[in-house]
Amino acid sequence: MRLHPSSPLLLPHYTDQEAVIHGCIIPKHTQVFVNVWSILTDPAYLDYPTRFKADRFMNLGIDVWGNDCKKILLGAGRHICLGSNISMRMAGLLVILCMVLTRSCLVD
């Protein structure tokens, strides 16, 4: 999902004020697109972006509201995924369920 997002560009956003990003001036009321694929494969944001590292996002205290590039898959700003909170909770429950089922299979 991180290396091959279903939507490599997020929904369009509009700037409500002039912004400067990496020296480029973005005028007020400009339509911008966030390139998720580029962010998630950039070594400046993630160490070894093409490698699978299961512990990459554990215990980092990352903001899920689109202010941190490590969880940009969930969207950003007002266009953030409505199910992001429940998906984060369900992922933890899924891991616990897998551990319980695996342990019960090993005990039998």
N, C-alpha and C positions, 0 to 999 in steps of 0.2 A: 504494500500500500504506500510506503514511503518512497520507494524508488520508482513506482509506476502509479501515480495518483490517477484516479478516475477522471479528475478534472485538473489538468496542469495549471490552468489559470483560474483564480477565484473570480467571483462575480465582480463586476466593475464597481469601483469606489470613486467618490468625488472628493476633492480636497476642499475643506471649508475655509482654509487660509493658505497663504503662500508658504511653501515649505522648501527647504534645501536638503537634498539627499545626495551625499557623496559629491558635493560641489555643484550639483545641477539644481537650478531653480525651477520648482514646479509651481506655476501660477495658481491663484485661487480659482475654484470651480473647474479644475481640470479632471477629466476622467482618467483614472489609472487602473491598471490591472496588476494583481500580485501574481508573479510567476512562481508558483509553489514548487514545481519540479526543480527549477534553478536553485532555489533556496535550499531545498532538502538534499541536493547533490553537491553543494558548495563546501569545500573543506574549511572555509573560513567560519562556518557555522557549526559543522559537525566533524569530529575526528573520524577519518576513514569512512566517508559517507556511503561508499558502495559495499561495505562489509556489514554482515548481520551481527549486531551486538545486542543481545537480549537485555542487558542491564543498562543500555544507553539512557533510558528515560526514568530509571528507578531512583527515587529519593532525591530528586533535583529541586523540588519545590517550584516547578515551572508554572508560570501563569497561563491558564488555558483560555484567556480572553483575547488571544490574538496579539499579545504584546511580546511574545517570545517566539522566535523563528523555529524552535525545535518542535513546536506543536502547531505549526501553521496549517497542517492538514485539516484541522477542525474549522478553519476559516479565520477571519479577522474582522474586528470592528462590529458594526451592526449586522453584518452578513455571516456571523459565526454560526456554526452548526447548532441547531436547536437541541439536538440530542447529545451534545458533547458531555454534559454533566453525567447523564445516565450511562453513556458509553464508557466513561472513565470508571464508574462504579462497577459496571457489569464486567469489565475486563478483569478487575481484581477478583470478583466472584467466580469468573470462569477459571482463573488460575487455581483458586482454592478447590473448586469442584474437580478439576483434572487431577490435582494432588490426591484428593480423597478417593476418587475412583481408581487411580493407579495404585494407591496403597492397599485398597480393598482387594484388587485383583492379585497383588503380590502375596497377600496374607492367605488367600484361598489356596 
